[in-house]
């Protein structure tokens, strides 16, 4: 396909050295790398069969999306789950009383599942926004709901994933309810320090359950 396209370009440059050829090969390599990362992420819960891998390869879409792009908006019915090979996505909602934008969670380099509304196909109460330009792999709910019937190992993968996410959410809730501000900030620096490179400090403070002045004091002294 690449060679055919390049033959239409009138050039004396060898095909393997042509900038268009190099660019196409880069895109193909990047795409395969992202998908391989996706299947590797899933396989930590249970090995993927060849059939499941092929089904996912045919079913997913991959896009490069800009910073602040909303994967999901509050009030909309979730239609996808996503995999983020790098970067982070913020889960947030607007407080009805104060109109403050509250950060509830960050997804980082992992499978992103709407916190509500996906399996019930009801409007979500939260928004999911990208914190930076990111390559995103998406799998539609239509394809997702057939996995249980087609591939028995999907049950083990999904249960392993849900158990891990429940554990992380529980640990985070315990942290913001019972730990001192300094301990919360120490936790951020130990496990989520990359957030400070691209996420807003106000949003991180909200995520940690502290004021912007407190996190500034902890960060800058």
Residue pairs with C-beta under 8 A, 6 or more apart in sequence:
2 15
2 21
2 24
2 25
3 15
5 20
5 24
6 15
6 18
6 20
6 21
7 15
9 18
9 20
11 18
15 21
30 135
31 62
33 85
34 62
34 83
34 85
34 135
34 137
35 56
35 57
35 60
35 62
35 137
37 83
37 85
38 56
38 60
38 83
38 85
38 137
39 48
39 53
39 56
41 83
41 110
41 111
42 48
42 111
42 157
42 161
44 160
45 156
45 157
45 158
45 159
45 160
45 161
45 164
46 153
46 156
46 157
46 160
47 153
48 56
48 153
48 157
49 151
49 153
51 150
51 151
52 147
52 150
52 151
52 153
52 154
55 143
55 147
55 150
55 151
56 139
59 139
59 140
59 143
60 83
60 137
60 138
60 139
61 137
61 138
62 135
62 136
62 137
62 138
63 135
63 136
63 138
64 133
64 134
64 135
64 136
65 71
65 130
65 133
65 134
65 136
66 130
66 133
67 130
67 131
67 132
67 133
67 198
68 129
68 130
69 129
69 130
70 127
70 128
70 129
70 130
71 80
71 82
71 89
71 112
71 128
71 129
71 130
71 136
72 78
72 80
72 114
72 124
72 126
72 127
72 128
73 124
73 127
74 93
74 94
74 123
74 124
74 125
74 126
74 127
75 123
75 124
76 123
76 124
77 117
77 121
77 122
77 123
77 124
78 114
78 117
78 118
78 121
78 124
78 141
79 140
79 141
80 138
80 139
80 140
80 141
81 111
81 112
81 113
81 114
81 118
81 138
81 139
81 141
81 144
82 89
82 111
82 112
82 136
82 137
82 138
82 139
83 110
83 111
83 112
83 136
83 137
83 138
83 139
84 107
84 108
84 109
84 110
84 112
84 134
84 135
84 136
84 137
85 109
85 134
85 135
85 137
86 109
86 134
86 135
87 108
87 109
87 130
87 131
87 132
87 133
87 134
87 198
88 106
88 107
88 108
88 109
88 130
88 131
88 132
88 194
88 195
88 198
88 199
89 106
89 107
89 112
89 128
89 129
89 130
89 131
89 134
90 103
90 105
90 106
90 128
90 129
90 130
90 131
90 199
90 203
91 103
91 104
91 105
91 106
91 107
91 115
91 126
91 127
91 128
92 101
92 102
92 103
92 104
92 126
92 127
92 129
92 203
92 206
93 101
93 102
93 104
93 125
93 126
93 127
94 100
94 101
94 102
95 101
95 102
100 206
101 203
101 206
102 206
103 203
103 204
103 206
103 207
104 115
104 126
104 207
105 115
105 169
105 172
105 207
106 131
106 192
106 195
106 199
106 207
107 128
108 192
108 194
108 195
111 161
112 128
113 161
113 165
114 124
114 126
114 128
115 124
115 125
115 126
116 122
116 124
116 125
116 126
117 123
117 124
117 125
118 124
118 141
121 141
130 136
131 195
131 198
131 199
132 198
147 154
147 158
148 154
148 155
148 158
175 183
175 184
175 187
176 184
176 208
176 209
177 209
179 187
181 208
181 210
181 214
181 218
182 218
184 208
184 209
184 210
185 208
185 210
185 215
185 218
185 219
188 195
188 196
188 204
188 208
195 204
196 204
196 219
201 212
201 215
201 216
201 219
202 212
204 215
205 211
205 212
205 214
205 215
208 215
